Amino acid sequence: MSREFSLAGLLRLRHLQQELAAGELSSVRGRLDENSVSQERARIALGGIPTDVTSTATLYAMAAGRASMRSALSDLTSLESELRSQASAAGEEFSRARAAALSLEKLEIKHDQKVAAEDLVAEQALLDELASTTWHRDKHETEGTTP
């Protein structure tokens, strides 16, 4: 049996794919968080538009400001929906990448266990050989014969 895990290169590739998927998921979640903050700011700004009307020009300006903020809030809400969809897709991709890496990691563990078992068998065989040689040498020395 080969001492090195034969699929080590593929395992490194799977780990790289997993890291890339995790990075993409993190990025999308970050954009989603930023969008939530922007939505909250837009809601606060919309609620902060003064309601005291002193002239027709003020009324028109206030109406235009509210319409603009509602439009911005609507855009942010649409963006949130898109970002949630991207986050879901990125999460699924990460799960697939993790599963692919995990199956190879399990194979690597089995390989390492088999190599360790083979090492123990070889070590035991060496110890047995040394003990046998020592026993035979001691026996011949005791009997006064040469091996």
ROSE-4610 file (N, C-alpha, C; in Angstrom, 1 decimal, always signed):
// ROSE-4610
residu = [M/M/M/S/S/S/R/R/R/E/E/E/F/F/F/S/S/S/L/L/L/A/A/A/G/G/G/L/L/L/L/L/L/R/R/R/L/L/L/R/R/R/H/H/H/L/L/L/Q/Q/Q/Q/Q/Q/E/E/E/L/L/L/A/A/A/A/A/A/G/G/G/E/E/E/L/L/L/S/S/S/S/S/S/V/V/V/R/R/R/G/G/G/R/R/R/L/L/L/D/D/D/E/E/E/N/N/N/S/S/S/V/V/V/S/S/S/Q/Q/Q/E/E/E/R/R/R/A/A/A/R/R/R/I/I/I/A/A/A/L/L/L/G/G/G/G/G/G/I/I/I/P/P/P/T/T/T/D/D/D/V/V/V/T/T/T/S/S/S/T/T/T/A/A/A/T/T/T/L/L/L/Y/Y/Y/A/A/A/M/M/M/A/A/A/A/A/A/G/G/G/R/R/R/A/A/A/S/S/S/M/M/M/R/R/R/S/S/S/A/A/A/L/L/L/S/S/S/D/D/D/L/L/L/T/T/T/S/S/S/L/L/L/E/E/E/S/S/S/E/E/E/L/L/L/R/R/R/S/S/S/Q/Q/Q/A/A/A/S/S/S/A/A/A/A/A/A/G/G/G/E/E/E/E/E/E/F/F/F/S/S/S/R/R/R/A/A/A/R/R/R/A/A/A/A/A/A/A/A/A/L/L/L/S/S/S/L/L/L/E/E/E/K/K/K/L/L/L/E/E/E/I/I/I/K/K/K/H/H/H/D/D/D/Q/Q/Q/K/K/K/V/V/V/A/A/A/A/A/A/E/E/E/D/D/D/L/L/L/V/V/V/A/A/A/E/E/E/Q/Q/Q/A/A/A/L/L/L/L/L/L/D/D/D/E/E/E/L/L/L/A/A/A/S/S/S/T/T/T/T/T/T/W/W/W/H/H/H/R/R/R/D/D/D/K/K/K/H/H/H/E/E/E/T/T/T/E/E/E/G/G/G/T/T/T/T/T/T/P/P/P]
num = [1/1/1/2/2/2/3/3/3/4/4/4/5/5/5/6/6/6/7/7/7/8/8/8/9/9/9/10/10/10/11/11/11/12/12/12/13/13/13/14/14/14/15/15/15/16/16/16/17/17/17/18/18/18/19/19/19/20/20/20/21/21/21/22/22/22/23/23/23/24/24/24/25/25/25/26/26/26/27/27/27/28/28/28/29/29/29/30/30/30/31/31/31/32/32/32/33/33/33/34/34/34/35/35/35/36/36/36/37/37/37/38/38/38/39/39/39/40/40/40/41/41/41/42/42/42/43/43/43/44/44/44/45/45/45/46/46/46/47/47/47/48/48/48/49/49/49/50/50/50/51/51/51/52/52/52/53/53/53/54/54/54/55/55/55/56/56/56/57/57/57/58/58/58/59/59/59/60/60/60/61/61/61/62/62/62/63/63/63/64/64/64/65/65/65/66/66/66/67/67/67/68/68/68/69/69/69/70/70/70/71/71/71/72/72/72/73/73/73/74/74/74/75/75/75/76/76/76/77/77/77/78/78/78/79/79/79/80/80/80/81/81/81/82/82/82/83/83/83/84/84/84/85/85/85/86/86/86/87/87/87/88/88/88/89/89/89/90/90/90/91/91/91/92/92/92/93/93/93/94/94/94/95/95/95/96/96/96/97/97/97/98/98/98/99/99/99/100/100/100/101/101/101/102/102/102/103/103/103/104/104/104/105/105/105/106/106/106/107/107/107/108/108/108/109/109/109/110/110/110/111/111/111/112/112/112/113/113/113/114/114/114/115/115/115/116/116/116/117/117/117/118/118/118/119/119/119/120/120/120/121/121/121/122/122/122/123/123/123/124/124/124/125/125/125/126/126/126/127/127/127/128/128/128/129/129/129/130/130/130/131/131/131/132/132/132/133/133/133/134/134/134/135/135/135/136/136/136/137/137/137/138/138/138/139/139/139/140/140/140/141/141/141/142/142/142/143/143/143/144/144/144/145/145/145/146/146/146/147/147/147]
x = [+0.8/+0.0/+0.9/+0.5/+1.2/+1.2/+2.3/+2.4/+1.6/+1.6/+0.9/-0.5/-1.4/-2.8/-2.9/-3.4/-3.3/-4.3/-5.3/-6.2/-5.9/-4.7/-4.4/-4.5/-4.2/-4.3/-5.8/-6.6/-8.1/-8.6/-8.1/-8.6/-8.2/-7.0/-6.6/-7.6/-7.9/-8.8/-10.2/-10.7/-12.0/-12.0/-10.9/-10.8/-10.7/-10.0/-10.0/-11.4/-12.1/-13.5/-14.4/-14.2/-15.0/-14.7/-13.4/-13.0/-13.6/-13.6/-14.1/-15.7/-16.3/-17.8/-18.1/-17.3/-17.4/-17.2/-16.2/-16.0/-17.1/-17.7/-18.8/-20.0/-20.3/-21.4/-21.2/-20.0/-19.7/-19.9/-19.5/-19.6/-21.1/-21.9/-23.3/-24.0/-23.7/-24.3/-23.9/-22.6/-22.2/-23.0/-23.2/-24.0/-25.5/-26.0/-27.3/-27.4/-26.4/-26.4/-26.3/-25.5/-25.4/-26.7/-27.4/-28.7/-29.7/-29.7/-30.6/-30.3/-29.1/-28.7/-29.2/-29.1/-29.6/-31.1/-31.8/-33.2/-33.6/-33.0/-33.3/-33.1/-32.0/-31.7/-32.8/-33.2/-34.2/-35.6/-35.9/-37.1/-37.1/-35.9/-35.7/-35.8/-35.2/-35.2/-36.7/-37.4/-38.8/-39.6/-39.4/-40.2/-39.7/-38.5/-38.0/-38.3/-39.1/-39.4/-40.4/-40.2/-41.1/-42.5/-43.4/-44.8/-45.5/-44.7/-45.3/-45.2/-46.3/-46.3/-46.6/-45.7/-45.9/-46.2/-46.0/-46.3/-46.5/-47.0/-47.2/-45.9/-44.9/-43.6/-43.0/-43.3/-42.8/-43.6/-44.9/-45.7/-45.2/-44.9/-44.4/-43.0/-42.2/-40.8/-40.9/-41.9/-42.1/-42.6/-43.6/-44.1/-43.1/-42.2/-41.2/-40.1/-39.8/-38.9/-39.4/-40.7/-41.3/-41.3/-41.7/-41.8/-40.4/-39.4/-38.0/-37.6/-37.9/-37.5/-38.2/-39.5/-40.3/-39.7/-39.3/-38.7/-37.4/-36.6/-35.3/-35.6/-36.6/-36.9/-37.4/-38.2/-38.7/-37.5/-36.6/-35.4/-34.6/-34.4/-33.7/-34.4/-35.7/-36.5/-36.3/-36.3/-36.1/-34.7/-33.7/-32.3/-32.2/-32.9/-32.9/-33.4/-34.5/-35.0/-33.9/-33.3/-32.3/-31.1/-30.7/-29.5/-29.9/-31.1/-31.5/-31.5/-31.9/-31.8/-30.3/-29.4/-28.0/-27.4/-27.8/-27.3/-27.8/-29.0/-29.5/-28.7/-28.4/-27.6/-26.2/-25.6/-24.2/-24.2/-25.2/-25.2/-25.3/-26.1/-26.2/-24.9/-24.2/-22.9/-21.9/-21.9/-21.0/-21.3/-22.5/-22.9/-22.4/-22.6/-22.1/-20.6/-19.9/-18.4/-17.9/-18.6/-18.2/-18.5/-19.6/-19.9/-18.8/-18.4/-17.4/-16.1/-15.7/-14.4/-14.5/-15.7/-15.8/-15.7/-16.2/-16.1/-14.6/-13.9/-12.5/-11.7/-12.1/-11.4/-11.6/-12.8/-13.1/-12.2/-12.0/-11.1/-9.7/-9.3/-7.9/-7.7/-8.7/-8.6/-8.5/-9.3/-9.2/-7.8/-7.3/-5.9/-4.9/-5.0/-4.0/-4.1/-5.3/-5.4/-4.8/-5.0/-4.5/-2.9/-2.4/-0.9/-0.4/-1.0/-0.6/-0.7/-1.7/-1.8/-0.7/-0.4/+0.7/+2.0/+2.2/+3.4/+3.6/+2.4/+2.4/+2.8/+2.2/+2.5/+4.0/+4.5/+6.0/+6.8/+6.5/+7.2/+7.1/+6.0/+5.8/+6.6/+6.6/+7.4/+8.9/+9.4/+10.8/+11.1/+10.2/+10.4/+10.4/+9.5/+9.5/+10.8/+11.3/+12.5/+13.7/+13.7/+14.8/+14.7/+13.5/+13.3/+13.7/+13.3/+13.7/+15.2/+15.8/+17.3/+18.0/+17.5/+18.1/+17.9/+16.8/+16.5/+17.4/+17.5/+18.3/+19.8/+20.2/+21.6/+21.9/+21.0/+21.1/+21.1/+20.2/+20.1/+21.4/+22.0/+23.2/+24.4/+24.4/+25.4/+25.4/+24.1/+23.9/+24.3/+24.1/+24.4/+25.9/+26.5/+27.9/+28.1/+27.1/+27.3/+27.2/+27.7/+27.6/+26.4/+25.8/+24.6/+24.8]
y = [-1.2/+0.0/+1.2/+2.2/+3.5/+4.2/+4.8/+5.4/+6.8/+7.4/+8.7/+8.4/+9.3/+9.2/+9.6/+8.7/+8.9/+10.0/+10.3/+11.4/+12.7/+12.9/+14.1/+15.4/+15.3/+16.4/+16.8/+15.8/+16.0/+16.6/+16.1/+16.6/+18.1/+18.5/+19.9/+20.7/+20.2/+20.9/+21.1/+20.0/+20.1/+21.1/+21.1/+22.1/+23.5/+23.7/+25.0/+25.4/+24.5/+24.8/+25.1/+24.4/+24.7/+26.1/+26.5/+27.8/+28.9/+28.7/+29.6/+29.8/+28.7/+28.7/+29.4/+29.1/+29.8/+31.3/+31.7/+33.1/+33.8/+33.1/+33.7/+33.8/+32.8/+32.8/+34.0/+34.2/+35.3/+36.6/+36.7/+38.0/+38.3/+37.4/+37.6/+38.0/+37.3/+37.6/+39.0/+39.4/+40.8/+41.8/+41.5/+42.5/+42.5/+41.4/+41.3/+42.2/+42.1/+42.9/+44.4/+44.7/+46.1/+46.6/+45.8/+46.2/+46.4/+45.5/+45.7/+47.0/+47.4/+48.7/+49.8/+49.7/+50.7/+50.9/+49.7/+49.8/+50.5/+50.2/+50.8/+52.3/+52.7/+54.2/+54.8/+54.1/+54.7/+54.8/+53.9/+53.9/+55.1/+55.2/+56.3/+57.7/+57.8/+59.0/+59.3/+58.3/+58.5/+58.9/+58.4/+58.8/+60.2/+60.6/+61.9/+63.1/+62.9/+64.0/+64.9/+66.1/+67.0/+67.1/+67.2/+67.2/+68.6/+69.6/+70.9/+71.6/+71.8/+72.4/+73.9/+74.7/+76.2/+76.8/+76.1/+76.6/+75.4/+75.8/+74.8/+74.2/+75.1/+74.6/+73.6/+73.8/+72.9/+71.6/+71.7/+70.5/+69.6/+70.3/+69.6/+69.0/+69.7/+69.2/+68.0/+68.1/+67.0/+65.8/+65.9/+64.8/+64.2/+65.0/+64.5/+63.7/+64.2/+63.5/+62.2/+62.2/+60.9/+59.9/+60.4/+59.5/+58.9/+59.8/+59.3/+58.3/+58.6/+57.6/+56.3/+56.4/+55.1/+54.3/+55.0/+54.4/+53.7/+54.4/+53.9/+52.6/+52.7/+51.6/+50.4/+50.7/+49.6/+48.9/+49.7/+49.2/+48.3/+48.8/+48.1/+46.7/+46.8/+45.6/+44.6/+45.0/+44.1/+43.6/+44.4/+43.9/+42.9/+43.1/+42.1/+40.8/+40.7/+39.5/+38.8/+39.6/+39.0/+38.5/+39.3/+38.8/+37.6/+37.5/+36.3/+35.0/+35.2/+34.2/+33.8/+34.8/+34.5/+33.8/+34.2/+33.6/+32.2/+31.9/+30.5/+29.6/+30.2/+29.4/+29.2/+30.3/+30.2/+29.2/+29.1/+28.2/+26.7/+26.5/+25.2/+24.8/+25.7/+25.4/+25.1/+25.8/+25.5/+24.1/+23.8/+22.5/+21.4/+21.6/+20.6/+20.5/+21.6/+21.6/+20.9/+21.2/+20.6/+19.0/+18.6/+17.2/+16.5/+17.1/+16.5/+16.4/+17.4/+17.4/+16.3/+16.3/+15.4/+13.9/+13.6/+12.2/+11.8/+12.7/+12.5/+12.5/+13.3/+13.3/+12.0/+11.4/+10.1/+9.0/+9.1/+8.2/+8.3/+9.6/+9.8/+9.3/+9.4/+8.9/+7.4/+6.7/+5.3/+4.9/+5.6/+5.3/+5.5/+6.6/+6.8/+5.7/+5.2/+4.2/+2.9/+2.6/+1.4/+1.4/+2.6/+2.7/+2.6/+3.1/+3.0/+1.5/+0.8/-0.6/-1.4/-1.1/-1.8/-1.5/-0.2/+0.1/-0.7/-0.8/-1.6/-3.1/-3.6/-5.0/-5.2/-4.3/-4.3/-4.2/-3.3/-3.1/-4.4/-5.0/-6.2/-7.3/-7.4/-8.5/-8.3/-7.1/-6.8/-7.1/-6.8/-7.1/-8.6/-9.3/-10.8/-11.4/-10.8/-11.3/-11.1/-9.9/-9.6/-10.5/-10.8/-11.6/-13.1/-13.5/-14.9/-15.0/-14.1/-14.1/-14.1/-13.3/-13.2/-14.5/-15.1/-16.4/-17.5/-17.5/-18.6/-18.4/-17.1/-16.9/-17.3/-16.9/-17.2/-18.7/-19.4/-20.9/-21.5/-21.1/-21.7/-21.3/-20.2/-19.8/-20.7/-20.9/-21.7/-23.2/-23.7/-25.0/-25.2/-24.0/-24.1/-24.3/-24.2/-24.4/-23.1/-23.1/-21.8/-21.9/-20.8/-20.8/-21.1]
z = [+0.0/+0.0/+0.0/-0.7/-0.8/+0.6/+0.9/+2.2/+2.2/+1.0/+0.9/+0.4/+0.8/+0.4/-1.1/-1.9/-3.3/-3.8/-3.0/-3.4/-2.7/-2.2/-1.5/-2.3/-3.6/-4.5/-4.7/-4.9/-5.0/-3.7/-2.6/-1.3/-1.1/-1.5/-1.5/-2.3/-3.5/-4.4/-3.8/-3.2/-2.5/-1.3/-0.6/+0.5/-0.1/-1.2/-1.8/-2.3/-2.9/-3.3/-2.1/-1.0/+0.2/+0.7/+0.7/+1.2/+0.3/-1.0/-2.0/-1.8/-1.6/-1.3/+0.0/+1.0/+2.3/+2.2/+1.4/+1.1/+0.4/-0.6/-1.3/-0.4/+0.4/+1.4/+2.4/+2.8/+3.8/+3.1/+1.9/+1.1/+0.9/+0.5/+0.3/+1.6/+2.7/+4.0/+4.4/+4.1/+4.5/+3.7/+2.4/+1.6/+2.1/+2.5/+3.1/+4.4/+5.2/+6.5/+6.1/+5.2/+4.7/+4.2/+3.5/+2.9/+4.1/+5.1/+6.2/+6.9/+7.1/+7.7/+6.8/+5.5/+4.6/+4.6/+4.7/+4.8/+6.1/+7.2/+8.5/+8.4/+7.8/+7.6/+6.8/+5.7/+4.8/+5.6/+6.4/+7.2/+8.2/+8.8/+9.8/+9.1/+7.9/+7.1/+6.7/+6.3/+5.8/+7.0/+8.2/+9.3/+9.9/+9.5/+10.0/+9.1/+8.0/+7.2/+7.9/+8.1/+8.9/+8.3/+9.1/+8.7/+8.7/+9.2/+9.3/+7.9/+7.3/+6.0/+6.2/+5.6/+5.7/+4.4/+3.3/+2.0/+1.0/-0.1/-1.2/-1.6/-1.7/-2.1/-1.1/+0.2/+1.2/+1.1/+0.8/+0.6/-0.6/-1.7/-2.9/-2.6/-1.9/-1.5/-0.6/+0.4/+1.3/+0.6/-0.3/-1.1/-2.0/-2.6/-3.5/-2.6/-1.5/-0.6/-0.2/+0.2/+0.7/-0.5/-1.7/-2.8/-3.1/-3.1/-3.3/-2.3/-1.0/+0.0/-0.1/-0.5/-0.6/-1.8/-2.9/-4.0/-3.6/-2.9/-2.4/-1.5/-0.6/+0.3/-0.5/-1.5/-2.4/-3.1/-3.6/-4.3/-3.3/-2.1/-1.1/-0.7/-0.7/-0.4/-1.5/-2.8/-3.9/-3.9/-3.5/-3.4/-2.3/-1.2/-0.1/-0.6/-1.4/-1.9/-2.8/-3.6/-4.5/-3.7/-2.7/-1.8/-1.0/-0.6/+0.2/-0.8/-2.0/-3.0/-3.2/-3.4/-3.5/-2.3/-1.1/+0.1/+0.2/-0.2/-0.2/-1.2/-2.4/-3.4/-2.9/-2.3/-1.8/-0.6/+0.2/+1.3/+0.8/-0.3/-0.9/-1.5/-2.2/-2.8/-1.7/-0.6/+0.5/+1.0/+1.2/+1.7/+0.8/-0.5/-1.5/-1.4/-1.4/-1.3/+0.0/+1.1/+2.4/+2.3/+1.7/+1.6/+0.8/-0.3/-1.2/-0.5/+0.3/+1.0/+2.2/+2.8/+3.9/+3.5/+2.4/+2.0/+1.7/+1.1/+0.9/+2.2/+3.2/+4.5/+5.2/+5.1/+5.7/+5.0/+3.7/+3.0/+3.5/+3.7/+4.1/+5.6/+6.4/+7.8/+7.7/+6.9/+6.8/+6.2/+5.3/+4.7/+5.8/+6.6/+7.6/+8.7/+9.0/+10.0/+9.5/+8.2/+7.6/+7.6/+7.2/+7.2/+8.6/+9.6/+11.0/+11.5/+11.1/+11.4/+10.8/+9.5/+8.8/+9.5/+10.0/+10.7/+12.0/+12.7/+13.9/+13.7/+12.6/+12.2/+11.9/+11.1/+10.8/+12.0/+12.9/+14.1/+15.0/+15.1/+15.9/+15.3/+14.0/+13.3/+13.6/+13.6/+13.9/+15.4/+16.3/+17.7/+17.9/+17.2/+17.3/+16.8/+15.7/+15.1/+16.0/+16.6/+17.6/+18.8/+19.3/+20.5/+20.1/+19.0/+18.5/+18.4/+17.8/+17.6/+18.9/+19.8/+21.1/+21.9/+21.8/+22.5/+21.9/+20.6/+20.0/+20.4/+20.4/+20.7/+22.2/+23.1/+24.5/+24.7/+23.9/+24.1/+23.6/+22.5/+22.1/+23.0/+23.6/+24.5/+25.8/+26.2/+27.4/+27.1/+25.9/+25.6/+25.2/+24.9/+24.5/+23.1/+22.3/+20.8/+20.1/+18.9/+18.1/+17.2/+17.0/+16.2/+14.7]
